[in-house]
Amino acid sequence: MANTWNEHEALDGRNREKGMITQVEFRIFQREIQQVLQAIQTTLAKEITCSVKVRWVAKILEKGLILLVNAIQFHVGS
């Protein structure tokens, strides 16, 4: 079956200007953009959370090492 739709004809059969999109096409585009933005937001949230955890663990390890070094120096020096 041949496709009788042309690029200047809207889904409802009315003609439209070149480059214009229909409301249905816009809604589809809008939904796709929202899905992409949601995926980006989720990815960024995961990356930020991971980064914060890494920095938090690094600070704890650094403080723990300082305490350990101080304890060793105290016991060795006594």
N, CA, C, O and CB atoms as a CASP TS submission, in Angstrom:
PFRMAT TS
TARGET T0000
AUTHOR 0000-0000-0000
METHOD Language model
MODEL 1
PARENT N/A
ATOM      1  N   MET     1       0.842  -1.177   0.000  1.00  0.00           N
ATOM      2  CA  MET     1       0.000   0.000   0.000  1.00  0.00           C
ATOM      3  C   MET     1       0.891   1.246   0.000  1.00  0.00           C
ATOM      4  O   MET     1       1.832   1.337   0.788  1.00  0.00           O
ATOM      5  CB  MET     1      -0.960  -0.005   1.223  1.00  0.00           C
ATOM      6  N   ALA     2       0.610   2.148  -0.833  1.00  0.00           N
ATOM      7  CA  ALA     2       1.428   3.352  -0.986  1.00  0.00           C
ATOM      8  C   ALA     2       1.122   4.349   0.122  1.00  0.00           C
ATOM      9  O   ALA     2      -0.008   4.447   0.601  1.00  0.00           O
ATOM     10  CB  ALA     2       1.192   3.999  -2.362  1.00  0.00           C
ATOM     11  N   ASN     3       2.152   5.081   0.517  1.00  0.00           N
ATOM     12  CA  ASN     3       1.982   6.124   1.517  1.00  0.00           C
ATOM     13  C   ASN     3       1.534   7.392   0.798  1.00  0.00           C
ATOM     14  O   ASN     3       2.280   7.959  -0.001  1.00  0.00           O
ATOM     15  CB  ASN     3       3.305   6.364   2.328  1.00  0.00           C
ATOM     16  N   THR     4       0.298   7.834   1.090  1.00  0.00           N
ATOM     17  CA  THR     4      -0.237   9.005   0.388  1.00  0.00           C
ATOM     18  C   THR     4       0.038  10.298   1.142  1.00  0.00           C
ATOM     19  O   THR     4      -0.302  11.376   0.655  1.00  0.00           O
ATOM     20  CB  THR     4      -1.732   8.848   0.172  1.00  0.00           C
ATOM     21  N   TRP     5       0.643  10.213   2.313  1.00  0.00           N
ATOM     22  CA  TRP     5       0.947  11.390   3.127  1.00  0.00           C
ATOM     23  C   TRP     5       2.147  12.114   2.547  1.00  0.00           C
ATOM     24  O   TRP     5       3.123  11.471   2.161  1.00  0.00           O
ATOM     25  CB  TRP     5       1.212  10.995   4.598  1.00  0.00           C
ATOM     26  N   ASN     6       2.099  13.420   2.475  1.00  0.00           N
ATOM     27  CA  ASN     6       3.285  14.161   2.038  1.00  0.00           C
ATOM     28  C   ASN     6       3.784  15.023   3.184  1.00  0.00           C
ATOM     29  O   ASN     6       3.082  15.200   4.180  1.00  0.00           O
ATOM     30  CB  ASN     6       2.975  15.035   0.789  1.00  0.00           C
ATOM     31  N   GLU     7       4.978  15.556   3.052  1.00  0.00           N
ATOM     32  CA  GLU     7       5.616  16.270   4.162  1.00  0.00           C
ATOM     33  C   GLU     7       4.909  17.559   4.558  1.00  0.00           C
ATOM     34  O   GLU     7       5.163  18.084   5.642  1.00  0.00           O
ATOM     35  CB  GLU     7       7.029  16.584   3.805  1.00  0.00           C
ATOM     36  N   HIS     8       4.046  18.072   3.725  1.00  0.00           N
ATOM     37  CA  HIS     8       3.338  19.315   4.033  1.00  0.00           C
ATOM     38  C   HIS     8       1.919  19.062   4.535  1.00  0.00           C
ATOM     39  O   HIS     8       1.164  20.003   4.776  1.00  0.00           O
ATOM     40  CB  HIS     8       3.294  20.205   2.804  1.00  0.00           C
ATOM     41  N   GLU     9       1.564  17.802   4.688  1.00  0.00           N
ATOM     42  CA  GLU     9       0.217  17.472   5.116  1.00  0.00           C
ATOM     43  C   GLU     9       0.251  16.996   6.564  1.00  0.00           C
ATOM     44  O   GLU     9       1.012  16.087   6.898  1.00  0.00           O
ATOM     45  CB  GLU     9      -0.406  16.398   4.196  1.00  0.00           C
ATOM     46  N   ALA    10      -0.550  17.587   7.412  1.00  0.00           N
ATOM     47  CA  ALA    10      -0.636  17.191   8.810  1.00  0.00           C
ATOM     48  C   ALA    10      -1.373  15.856   8.906  1.00  0.00           C
ATOM     49  O   ALA    10      -1.975  15.397   7.936  1.00  0.00           O
ATOM     50  CB  ALA    10      -1.351  18.282   9.656  1.00  0.00           C
ATOM     51  N   LEU    11      -1.316  15.243  10.086  1.00  0.00           N
ATOM     52  CA  LEU    11      -1.987  13.965  10.274  1.00  0.00           C
ATOM     53  C   LEU    11      -3.493  14.075  10.072  1.00  0.00           C
ATOM     54  O   LEU    11      -4.141  13.088   9.723  1.00  0.00           O
ATOM     55  CB  LEU    11      -1.693  13.423  11.655  1.00  0.00           C
ATOM     56  N   ASP    12      -4.053  15.247  10.283  1.00  0.00           N
ATOM     57  CA  ASP    12      -5.495  15.425  10.112  1.00  0.00           C
ATOM     58  C   ASP    12      -5.868  15.777   8.665  1.00  0.00           C
ATOM     59  O   ASP    12      -7.033  16.052   8.376  1.00  0.00           O
ATOM     60  CB  ASP    12      -5.998  16.514  11.054  1.00  0.00           C
ATOM     61  N   GLY    13      -4.895  15.768   7.767  1.00  0.00           N
ATOM     62  CA  GLY    13      -5.170  15.999   6.353  1.00  0.00           C
ATOM     63  C   GLY    13      -5.056  17.444   5.917  1.00  0.00           C
ATOM     64  O   GLY    13      -5.067  17.726   4.719  1.00  0.00           O
ATOM     65  N   ARG    14      -4.946  18.374   6.869  1.00  0.00           N
ATOM     66  CA  ARG    14      -4.820  19.784   6.505  1.00  0.00           C
ATOM     67  C   ARG    14      -3.381  20.080   6.084  1.00  0.00           C
ATOM     68  O   ARG    14      -2.442  19.419   6.527  1.00  0.00           O
ATOM     69  CB  ARG    14      -5.243  20.700   7.688  1.00  0.00           C
ATOM     70  N   ASN    15      -3.230  21.063   5.237  1.00  0.00           N
ATOM     71  CA  ASN    15      -1.881  21.474   4.834  1.00  0.00           C
ATOM     72  C   ASN    15      -1.252  22.311   5.934  1.00  0.00           C
ATOM     73  O   ASN    15      -1.948  22.987   6.692  1.00  0.00           O
ATOM     74  CB  ASN    15      -1.915  22.266   3.502  1.00  0.00           C
ATOM     75  N   ARG    16       0.052  22.261   6.011  1.00  0.00           N
ATOM     76  CA  ARG    16       0.776  23.072   6.980  1.00  0.00           C
ATOM     77  C   ARG    16       1.993  23.679   6.288  1.00  0.00           C
ATOM     78  O   ARG    16       2.429  23.216   5.234  1.00  0.00           O
ATOM     79  CB  ARG    16       1.199  22.224   8.223  1.00  0.00           C
ATOM     80  N   GLU    17       2.522  24.716   6.904  1.00  0.00           N
ATOM     81  CA  GLU    17       3.693  25.374   6.331  1.00  0.00           C
ATOM     82  C   GLU    17       4.902  24.466   6.454  1.00  0.00           C
ATOM     83  O   GLU    17       4.975  23.623   7.349  1.00  0.00           O
ATOM     84  CB  GLU    17       3.960  26.726   7.023  1.00  0.00           C
ATOM     85  N   LYS    18       5.845  24.646   5.550  1.00  0.00           N
ATOM     86  CA  LYS    18       7.070  23.868   5.574  1.00  0.00           C
ATOM     87  C   LYS    18       7.809  24.130   6.885  1.00  0.00           C
ATOM     88  O   LYS    18       7.974  25.283   7.286  1.00  0.00           O
ATOM     89  CB  LYS    18       7.966  24.209   4.357  1.00  0.00           C
ATOM     90  N   GLY    19       8.242  23.090   7.537  1.00  0.00           N
ATOM     91  CA  GLY    19       8.976  23.213   8.786  1.00  0.00           C
ATOM     92  C   GLY    19       8.095  23.249  10.019  1.00  0.00           C
ATOM     93  O   GLY    19       8.608  23.152  11.133  1.00  0.00           O
ATOM     94  N   MET    20       6.808  23.383   9.862  1.00  0.00           N
ATOM     95  CA  MET    20       5.892  23.411  11.004  1.00  0.00           C
ATOM     96  C   MET    20       5.591  21.972  11.434  1.00  0.00           C
ATOM     97  O   MET    20       5.512  21.064  10.606  1.00  0.00           O
ATOM     98  CB  MET    20       4.570  24.176  10.646  1.00  0.00           C
ATOM     99  N   ILE    21       5.427  21.790  12.731  1.00  0.00           N
ATOM    100  CA  ILE    21       5.080  20.461  13.242  1.00  0.00           C
ATOM    101  C   ILE    21       3.679  20.505  13.833  1.00  0.00           C
ATOM    102  O   ILE    21       3.179  21.564  14.211  1.00  0.00           O
ATOM    103  CB  ILE    21       6.112  19.979  14.307  1.00  0.00           C
ATOM    104  N   THR    22       3.068  19.353  13.902  1.00  0.00           N
ATOM    105  CA  THR    22       1.719  19.295  14.461  1.00  0.00           C
ATOM    106  C   THR    22       1.806  19.235  15.979  1.00  0.00           C
ATOM    107  O   THR    22       2.879  19.034  16.549  1.00  0.00           O
ATOM    108  CB  THR    22       0.937  18.072  13.908  1.00  0.00           C
ATOM    109  N   GLN    23       0.664  19.411  16.617  1.00  0.00           N
ATOM    110  CA  GLN    23       0.602  19.336  18.072  1.00  0.00           C
ATOM    111  C   GLN    23       0.969  17.928  18.549  1.00  0.00           C
ATOM    112  O   GLN    23       1.630  17.771  19.576  1.00  0.00           O
ATOM    113  CB  GLN    23      -0.806  19.727  18.574  1.00  0.00           C
ATOM    114  N   VAL    24       0.544  16.918  17.810  1.00  0.00           N
ATOM    115  CA  VAL    24       0.871  15.527  18.167  1.00  0.00           C
ATOM    116  C   VAL    24       2.375  15.309  18.069  1.00  0.00           C
ATOM    117  O   VAL    24       2.974  14.708  18.961  1.00  0.00           O
ATOM    118  CB  VAL    24       0.119  14.524  17.245  1.00  0.00           C
ATOM    119  N   GLU    25       2.986  15.791  16.998  1.00  0.00           N
ATOM    120  CA  GLU    25       4.435  15.661  16.839  1.00  0.00           C
ATOM    121  C   GLU    25       5.172  16.382  17.963  1.00  0.00           C
ATOM    122  O   GLU    25       6.176  15.890  18.476  1.00  0.00           O
ATOM    123  CB  GLU    25       4.878  16.215  15.476  1.00  0.00           C
ATOM    124  N   PHE    26       4.662  17.554  18.338  1.00  0.00           N
ATOM    125  CA  PHE    26       5.284  18.308  19.421  1.00  0.00           C
ATOM    126  C   PHE    26       5.188  17.549  20.734  1.00  0.00           C
ATOM    127  O   PHE    26       6.161  17.483  21.485  1.00  0.00           O
ATOM    128  CB  PHE    26       4.633  19.683  19.558  1.00  0.00           C
ATOM    129  N   ARG    27       4.023  16.975  21.018  1.00  0.00           N
ATOM    130  CA  ARG    27       3.834  16.212  22.263  1.00  0.00           C
ATOM    131  C   ARG    27       4.767  15.004  22.311  1.00  0.00           C
ATOM    132  O   ARG    27       5.325  14.694  23.364  1.00  0.00           O
ATOM    133  CB  ARG    27       2.366  15.750  22.397  1.00  0.00           C
ATOM    134  N   ILE    28       4.938  14.328  21.194  1.00  0.00           N
ATOM    135  CA  ILE    28       5.863  13.192  21.126  1.00  0.00           C
ATOM    136  C   ILE    28       7.286  13.669  21.393  1.00  0.00           C
ATOM    137  O   ILE    28       8.013  13.069  22.185  1.00  0.00           O
ATOM    138  CB  ILE    28       5.776  12.488  19.744  1.00  0.00           C
ATOM    139  N   PHE    29       7.677  14.747  20.730  1.00  0.00           N
ATOM    140  CA  PHE    29       9.001  15.333  20.933  1.00  0.00           C
ATOM    141  C   PHE    29       9.201  15.745  22.387  1.00  0.00           C
ATOM    142  O   PHE    29      10.247  15.480  22.980  1.00  0.00           O
ATOM    143  CB  PHE    29       9.197  16.542  20.012  1.00  0.00           C
ATOM    144  N   GLN    30       8.181  16.400  22.959  1.00  0.00           N
ATOM    145  CA  GLN    30       8.249  16.858  24.347  1.00  0.00           C
ATOM    146  C   GLN    30       8.430  15.671  25.301  1.00  0.00           C
ATOM    147  O   GLN    30       9.234  15.740  26.231  1.00  0.00           O
ATOM    148  CB  GLN    30       6.975  17.652  24.715  1.00  0.00           C
ATOM    149  N   ARG    31       7.692  14.594  25.073  1.00  0.00           N
ATOM    150  CA  ARG    31       7.799  13.400  25.912  1.00  0.00           C
ATOM    151  C   ARG    31       9.202  12.788  25.806  1.00  0.00           C
ATOM    152  O   ARG    31       9.781  12.380  26.812  1.00  0.00           O
ATOM    153  CB  ARG    31       6.729  12.360  25.509  1.00  0.00           C
ATOM    154  N   GLU    32       9.738  12.726  24.592  1.00  0.00           N
ATOM    155  CA  GLU    32      11.082  12.171  24.398  1.00  0.00           C
ATOM    156  C   GLU    32      12.135  13.025  25.109  1.00  0.00           C
ATOM    157  O   GLU    32      13.048  12.493  25.741  1.00  0.00           O
ATOM    158  CB  GLU    32      11.408  12.069  22.893  1.00  0.00           C
ATOM    159  N   ILE    33      12.006  14.340  25.005  1.00  0.00           N
ATOM    160  CA  ILE    33      12.949  15.253  25.668  1.00  0.00           C
ATOM    161  C   ILE    33      12.871  15.082  27.178  1.00  0.00           C
ATOM    162  O   ILE    33      13.899  15.072  27.856  1.00  0.00           O
ATOM    163  CB  ILE    33      12.658  16.724  25.281  1.00  0.00           C
ATOM    164  N   GLN    34      11.659  14.946  27.710  1.00  0.00           N
ATOM    165  CA  GLN    34      11.505  14.769  29.156  1.00  0.00           C
ATOM    166  C   GLN    34      12.152  13.470  29.627  1.00  0.00           C
ATOM    167  O   GLN    34      12.747  13.423  30.704  1.00  0.00           O
ATOM    168  CB  GLN    34      10.022  14.783  29.540  1.00  0.00           C
ATOM    169  N   GLN    35      12.036  12.425  28.825  1.00  0.00           N
ATOM    170  CA  GLN    35      12.657  11.146  29.175  1.00  0.00           C
ATOM    171  C   GLN    35      14.180  11.269  29.180  1.00  0.00           C
ATOM    172  O   GLN    35      14.852  10.729  30.060  1.00  0.00           O
ATOM    173  CB  GLN    35      12.216  10.045  28.192  1.00  0.00           C
ATOM    174  N   VAL    36      14.715  11.979  28.196  1.00  0.00           N
ATOM    175  CA  VAL    36      16.166  12.185  28.134  1.00  0.00           C
ATOM    176  C   VAL    36      16.635  13.013  29.325  1.00  0.00           C
ATOM    177  O   VAL    36      17.638  12.677  29.954  1.00  0.00           O
ATOM    178  CB  VAL    36      16.563  12.879  26.812  1.00  0.00           C
ATOM    179  N   LEU    37      15.924  14.084  29.636  1.00  0.00           N
ATOM    180  CA  LEU    37      16.296  14.927  30.775  1.00  0.00           C
ATOM    181  C   LEU    37      16.221  14.150  32.089  1.00  0.00           C
ATOM    182  O   LEU    37      17.073  14.327  32.960  1.00  0.00           O
ATOM    183  CB  LEU    37      15.386  16.159  30.843  1.00  0.00           C
ATOM    184  N   GLN    38      15.218  13.298  32.238  1.00  0.00           N
ATOM    185  CA  GLN    38      15.095  12.476  33.439  1.00  0.00           C
ATOM    186  C   GLN    38      16.275  11.526  33.555  1.00  0.00           C
ATOM    187  O   GLN    38      16.816  11.337  34.645  1.00  0.00           O
ATOM    188  CB  GLN    38      13.779  11.688  33.426  1.00  0.00           C
ATOM    189  N   ALA    39      16.677  10.928  32.443  1.00  0.00           N
ATOM    190  CA  ALA    39      17.821  10.020  32.450  1.00  0.00           C
ATOM    191  C   ALA    39      19.107  10.759  32.820  1.00  0.00           C
ATOM    192  O   ALA    39      19.931  10.239  33.572  1.00  0.00           O
ATOM    193  CB  ALA    39      17.975   9.345  31.082  1.00  0.00           C
ATOM    194  N   ILE    40      19.277  11.964  32.293  1.00  0.00           N
ATOM    195  CA  ILE    40      20.454  12.776  32.627  1.00  0.00           C
ATOM    196  C   ILE    40      20.444  13.135  34.102  1.00  0.00           C
ATOM    197  O   ILE    40      21.472  13.037  34.773  1.00  0.00           O
ATOM    198  CB  ILE    40      20.501  14.056  31.768  1.00  0.00           C
ATOM    199  N   GLN    41      19.284  13.552  34.614  1.00  0.00           N
ATOM    200  CA  GLN    41      19.170  13.921  36.021  1.00  0.00           C
ATOM    201  C   GLN    41      19.489  12.731  36.928  1.00  0.00           C
ATOM    202  O   GLN    41      20.193  12.888  37.926  1.00  0.00           O
ATOM    203  CB  GLN    41      17.762  14.452  36.320  1.00  0.00           C
ATOM    204  N   THR    42      18.985  11.560  36.595  1.00  0.00           N
ATOM    205  CA  THR    42      19.245  10.356  37.382  1.00  0.00           C
ATOM    206  C   THR    42      20.730  10.013  37.374  1.00  0.00           C
ATOM    207  O   THR    42      21.301   9.686  38.414  1.00  0.00           O
ATOM    208  CB  THR    42      18.427   9.175  36.843  1.00  0.00           C
ATOM    209  N   THR    43      21.347  10.087  36.212  1.00  0.00           N
ATOM    210  CA  THR    43      22.781   9.793  36.092  1.00  0.00           C
ATOM    211  C   THR    43      23.608  10.776  36.902  1.00  0.00           C
ATOM    212  O   THR    43      24.530  10.374  37.613  1.00  0.00           O
ATOM    213  CB  THR    43      23.218   9.829  34.622  1.00  0.00           C
ATOM    214  N   LEU    44      23.288  12.066  36.803  1.00  0.00           N
ATOM    215  CA  LEU    44      24.017  13.079  37.571  1.00  0.00           C
ATOM    216  C   LEU    44      23.850  12.861  39.072  1.00  0.00           C
ATOM    217  O   LEU    44      24.811  12.994  39.830  1.00  0.00           O
ATOM    218  CB  LEU    44      23.538  14.485  37.189  1.00  0.00           C
ATOM    219  N   ALA    45      22.656  12.535  39.497  1.00  0.00           N
ATOM    220  CA  ALA    45      22.417  12.297  40.925  1.00  0.00           C
ATOM    221  C   ALA    45      23.256  11.120  41.428  1.00  0.00           C
ATOM    222  O   ALA    45      23.817  11.176  42.522  1.00  0.00           O
ATOM    223  CB  ALA    45      20.919  12.030  41.184  1.00  0.00           C
ATOM    224  N   LYS    46      23.339  10.063  40.630  1.00  0.00           N
ATOM    225  CA  LYS    46      24.150   8.908  41.011  1.00  0.00           C
ATOM    226  C   LYS    46      25.629   9.281  41.084  1.00  0.00           C
ATOM    227  O   LYS    46      26.330   8.890  42.017  1.00  0.00           O
ATOM    228  CB  LYS    46      23.945   7.756  40.017  1.00  0.00           C
ATOM    229  N   GLU    47      26.095  10.038  40.097  1.00  0.00           N
ATOM    230  CA  GLU    47      27.507  10.435  40.068  1.00  0.00           C
ATOM    231  C   GLU    47      27.854  11.344  41.237  1.00  0.00           C
ATOM    232  O   GLU    47      28.903  11.183  41.861  1.00  0.00           O
ATOM    233  CB  GLU    47      27.835  11.136  38.752  1.00  0.00           C
ATOM    234  N   ILE    48      26.986  12.291  41.535  1.00  0.00           N
ATOM    235  CA  ILE    48      27.236  13.216  42.641  1.00  0.00           C
ATOM    236  C   ILE    48      27.237  12.466  43.965  1.00  0.00           C
ATOM    237  O   ILE    48      28.106  12.690  44.808  1.00  0.00           O
ATOM    238  CB  ILE    48      26.181  14.338  42.664  1.00  0.00           C
ATOM    239  N   THR    49      26.267  11.577  44.149  1.00  0.00           N
ATOM    240  CA  THR    49      26.189  10.781  45.379  1.00  0.00           C
ATOM    241  C   THR    49      27.442   9.935  45.540  1.00  0.00           C
ATOM    242  O   THR    49      28.006   9.857  46.632  1.00  0.00           O
ATOM    243  CB  THR    49      24.934   9.882  45.370  1.00  0.00           C
ATOM    244  N   CYS    50      27.877   9.305  44.467  1.00  0.00           N
ATOM    245  CA  CYS    50      29.083   8.478  44.504  1.00  0.00           C
ATOM    246  C   CYS    50      30.295   9.331  44.839  1.00  0.00           C
ATOM    247  O   CYS    50      31.129   8.927  45.650  1.00  0.00           O
ATOM    248  CB  CYS    50      29.293   7.755  43.160  1.00  0.00           C
ATOM    249  N   SER    51      30.404  10.498  44.231  1.00  0.00           N
ATOM    250  CA  SER    51      31.533  11.389  44.463  1.00  0.00           C
ATOM    251  C   SER    51      31.577  11.844  45.918  1.00  0.00           C
ATOM    252  O   SER    51      32.647  11.886  46.525  1.00  0.00           O
ATOM    253  CB  SER    51      31.455  12.599  43.533  1.00  0.00           C
ATOM    254  N   VAL    52      30.416  12.184  46.478  1.00  0.00           N
ATOM    255  CA  VAL    52      30.350  12.623  47.876  1.00  0.00           C
ATOM    256  C   VAL    52      30.774  11.492  48.802  1.00  0.00           C
ATOM    257  O   VAL    52      31.514  11.711  49.761  1.00  0.00           O
ATOM    258  CB  VAL    52      28.925  13.103  48.235  1.00  0.00           C
ATOM    259  N   LYS    53      30.304  10.285  48.514  1.00  0.00           N
ATOM    260  CA  LYS    53      30.682   9.127  49.339  1.00  0.00           C
ATOM    261  C   LYS    53      32.186   8.886  49.282  1.00  0.00           C
ATOM    262  O   LYS    53      32.805   8.599  50.307  1.00  0.00           O
ATOM    263  CB  LYS    53      29.930   7.864  48.877  1.00  0.00           C
ATOM    264  N   VAL    54      32.767   8.997  48.118  1.00  0.00           N
ATOM    265  CA  VAL    54      34.210   8.783  47.972  1.00  0.00           C
ATOM    266  C   VAL    54      34.982   9.817  48.784  1.00  0.00           C
ATOM    267  O   VAL    54      35.940   9.472  49.477  1.00  0.00           O
ATOM    268  CB  VAL    54      34.625   8.851  46.485  1.00  0.00           C
ATOM    269  N   ARG    55      34.569  11.089  48.704  1.00  0.00           N
ATOM    270  CA  ARG    55      35.246  12.130  49.483  1.00  0.00           C
ATOM    271  C   ARG    55      35.073  11.898  50.980  1.00  0.00           C
ATOM    272  O   ARG    55      36.014  12.096  51.748  1.00  0.00           O
ATOM    273  CB  ARG    55      34.712  13.515  49.102  1.00  0.00           C
ATOM    274  N   TRP    56      33.885  11.483  51.401  1.00  0.00           N
ATOM    275  CA  TRP    56      33.597  11.219  52.808  1.00  0.00           C
ATOM    276  C   TRP    56      34.476  10.084  53.324  1.00  0.00           C
ATOM    277  O   TRP    56      35.062  10.196  54.401  1.00  0.00           O
ATOM    278  CB  TRP    56      32.109  10.875  53.002  1.00  0.00           C
ATOM    279  N   VAL    57      34.570   9.012  52.577  1.00  0.00           N
ATOM    280  CA  VAL    57      35.406   7.870  52.970  1.00  0.00           C
ATOM    281  C   VAL    57      36.875   8.288  53.001  1.00  0.00           C
ATOM    282  O   VAL    57      37.609   7.888  53.904  1.00  0.00           O
ATOM    283  CB  VAL    57      35.202   6.675  51.995  1.00  0.00           C
ATOM    284  N   ALA    58      37.307   9.080  52.036  1.00  0.00           N
ATOM    285  CA  ALA    58      38.693   9.538  51.999  1.00  0.00           C
ATOM    286  C   ALA    58      39.026  10.373  53.231  1.00  0.00           C
ATOM    287  O   ALA    58      40.108  10.230  53.802  1.00  0.00           O
ATOM    288  CB  ALA    58      38.954  10.348  50.727  1.00  0.00           C
ATOM    289  N   LYS    59      38.103  11.244  53.646  1.00  0.00           N
ATOM    290  CA  LYS    59      38.337  12.062  54.839  1.00  0.00           C
ATOM    291  C   LYS    59      38.419  11.191  56.088  1.00  0.00           C
ATOM    292  O   LYS    59      39.270  11.416  56.948  1.00  0.00           O
ATOM    293  CB  LYS    59      37.226  13.112  54.998  1.00  0.00           C
ATOM    294  N   ILE    60      37.544  10.206  56.189  1.00  0.00           N
ATOM    295  CA  ILE    60      37.571   9.302  57.343  1.00  0.00           C
ATOM    296  C   ILE    60      38.883   8.521  57.373  1.00  0.00           C
ATOM    297  O   ILE    60      39.500   8.375  58.428  1.00  0.00           O
ATOM    298  CB  ILE    60      36.368   8.329  57.303  1.00  0.00           C
ATOM    299  N   LEU    61      39.303   8.024  56.214  1.00  0.00           N
ATOM    300  CA  LEU    61      40.560   7.283  56.153  1.00  0.00           C
ATOM    301  C   LEU    61      41.741   8.177  56.520  1.00  0.00           C
ATOM    302  O   LEU    61      42.650   7.759  57.237  1.00  0.00           O
ATOM    303  CB  LEU    61      40.762   6.688  54.755  1.00  0.00           C
ATOM    304  N   GLU    62      41.717   9.405  56.022  1.00  0.00           N
ATOM    305  CA  GLU    62      42.802  10.341  56.330  1.00  0.00           C
ATOM    306  C   GLU    62      42.875  10.606  57.834  1.00  0.00           C
ATOM    307  O   GLU    62      43.958  10.572  58.418  1.00  0.00           O
ATOM    308  CB  GLU    62      42.606  11.666  55.564  1.00  0.00           C
ATOM    309  N   LYS    63      41.731  10.868  58.457  1.00  0.00           N
ATOM    310  CA  LYS    63      41.710  11.118  59.898  1.00  0.00           C
ATOM    311  C   LYS    63      42.126   9.875  60.671  1.00  0.00           C
ATOM    312  O   LYS    63      42.838   9.966  61.671  1.00  0.00           O
ATOM    313  CB  LYS    63      40.316  11.573  60.343  1.00  0.00           C
ATOM    314  N   GLY    64      41.679   8.716  60.206  1.00  0.00           N
ATOM    315  CA  GLY    64      42.052   7.463  60.852  1.00  0.00           C
ATOM    316  C   GLY    64      43.541   7.210  60.767  1.00  0.00           C
ATOM    317  O   GLY    64      44.155   6.757  61.733  1.00  0.00           O
ATOM    318  N   LEU    65      44.125   7.499  59.618  1.00  0.00           N
ATOM    319  CA  LEU    65      45.572   7.317  59.449  1.00  0.00           C
ATOM    320  C   LEU    65      46.346   8.278  60.336  1.00  0.00           C
ATOM    321  O   LEU    65      47.365   7.909  60.921  1.00  0.00           O
ATOM    322  CB  LEU    65      45.975   7.518  57.980  1.00  0.00           C
ATOM    323  N   ILE    66      45.864   9.507  60.437  1.00  0.00           N
ATOM    324  CA  ILE    66      46.532  10.490  61.307  1.00  0.00           C
ATOM    325  C   ILE    66      46.500  10.001  62.753  1.00  0.00           C
ATOM    326  O   ILE    66      47.509  10.063  63.455  1.00  0.00           O
ATOM    327  CB  ILE    66      45.852  11.893  61.192  1.00  0.00           C
ATOM    328  N   LEU    67      45.335   9.511  63.198  1.00  0.00           N
ATOM    329  CA  LEU    67      45.231   8.988  64.563  1.00  0.00           C
ATOM    330  C   LEU    67      46.144   7.784  64.760  1.00  0.00           C
ATOM    331  O   LEU    67      46.782   7.649  65.804  1.00  0.00           O
ATOM    332  CB  LEU    67      43.781   8.602  64.879  1.00  0.00           C
ATOM    333  N   LEU    68      46.206   6.916  63.765  1.00  0.00           N
ATOM    334  CA  LEU    68      47.068   5.726  63.850  1.00  0.00           C
ATOM    335  C   LEU    68      48.536   6.122  63.930  1.00  0.00           C
ATOM    336  O   LEU    68      49.280   5.586  64.752  1.00  0.00           O
ATOM    337  CB  LEU    68      46.838   4.804  62.639  1.00  0.00           C
ATOM    338  N   VAL    69      48.954   7.048  63.089  1.00  0.00           N
ATOM    339  CA  VAL    69      50.343   7.515  63.102  1.00  0.00           C
ATOM    340  C   VAL    69      50.671   8.156  64.453  1.00  0.00           C
ATOM    341  O   VAL    69      51.732   7.904  65.024  1.00  0.00           O
ATOM    342  CB  VAL    69      50.592   8.525  61.949  1.00  0.00           C
ATOM    343  N   ASN    70      49.758   8.980  64.957  1.00  0.00           N
ATOM    344  CA  ASN    70      49.973   9.613  66.261  1.00  0.00           C
ATOM    345  C   ASN    70      50.085   8.569  67.367  1.00  0.00           C
ATOM    346  O   ASN    70      50.926   8.692  68.258  1.00  0.00           O
ATOM    347  CB  ASN    70      48.835  10.591  66.577  1.00  0.00           C
ATOM    348  N   ALA    71      49.242   7.548  67.310  1.00  0.00           N
ATOM    349  CA  ALA    71      49.287   6.495  68.330  1.00  0.00           C
ATOM    350  C   ALA    71      50.604   5.726  68.260  1.00  0.00           C
ATOM    351  O   ALA    71      51.197   5.406  69.291  1.00  0.00           O
ATOM    352  CB  ALA    71      48.102   5.527  68.158  1.00  0.00           C
ATOM    353  N   ILE    72      51.058   5.433  67.048  1.00  0.00           N
ATOM    354  CA  ILE    72      52.321   4.696  66.890  1.00  0.00           C
ATOM    355  C   ILE    72      53.470   5.564  67.400  1.00  0.00           C
ATOM    356  O   ILE    72      54.345   5.073  68.113  1.00  0.00           O
ATOM    357  CB  ILE    72      52.557   4.288  65.392  1.00  0.00           C
ATOM    358  N   GLN    73      53.477   6.832  67.046  1.00  0.00           N
ATOM    359  CA  GLN    73      54.533   7.728  67.515  1.00  0.00           C
ATOM    360  C   GLN    73      54.517   7.840  69.040  1.00  0.00           C
ATOM    361  O   GLN    73      55.575   7.879  69.668  1.00  0.00           O
ATOM    362  CB  GLN    73      54.375   9.119  66.880  1.00  0.00           C
ATOM    363  N   PHE    74      53.355   7.891  69.624  1.00  0.00           N
ATOM    364  CA  PHE    74      53.234   7.994  71.080  1.00  0.00           C
ATOM    365  C   PHE    74      53.809   6.746  71.744  1.00  0.00           C
ATOM    366  O   PHE    74      54.553   6.851  72.719  1.00  0.00           O
ATOM    367  CB  PHE    74      51.756   8.193  71.494  1.00  0.00           C
ATOM    368  N   HIS    75      53.466   5.551  71.217  1.00  0.00           N
ATOM    369  CA  HIS    75      53.930   4.302  71.817  1.00  0.00           C
ATOM    370  C   HIS    75      55.403   4.052  71.553  1.00  0.00           C
ATOM    371  O   HIS    75      56.111   3.521  72.409  1.00  0.00           O
ATOM    372  CB  HIS    75      53.117   3.140  71.296  1.00  0.00           C
ATOM    373  N   VAL    76      55.862   4.432  70.382  1.00  0.00           N
ATOM    374  CA  VAL    76      57.277   4.243  70.068  1.00  0.00           C
ATOM    375  C   VAL    76      58.125   5.242  70.869  1.00  0.00           C
ATOM    376  O   VAL    76      59.217   4.919  71.338  1.00  0.00           O
ATOM    377  CB  VAL    76      57.527   4.411  68.540  1.00  0.00           C
ATOM    378  N   GLY    77      57.605   6.428  71.008  1.00  0.00           N
ATOM    379  CA  GLY    77      58.339   7.473  71.715  1.00  0.00           C
ATOM    380  C   GLY    77      58.353   7.256  73.215  1.00  0.00           C
ATOM    381  O   GLY    77      59.198   7.838  73.894  1.00  0.00           O
ATOM    382  N   SER    78      57.444   6.432  73.776  1.00  0.00           N
ATOM    383  CA  SER    78      57.413   6.269  75.222  1.00  0.00           C
ATOM    384  C   SER    78      58.465   5.335  75.724  1.00  0.00           C
ATOM    385  O   SER    78      58.559   5.100  76.929  1.00  0.00           O
ATOM    386  CB  SER    78      56.087   5.786  75.656  1.00  0.00           C
TER
END
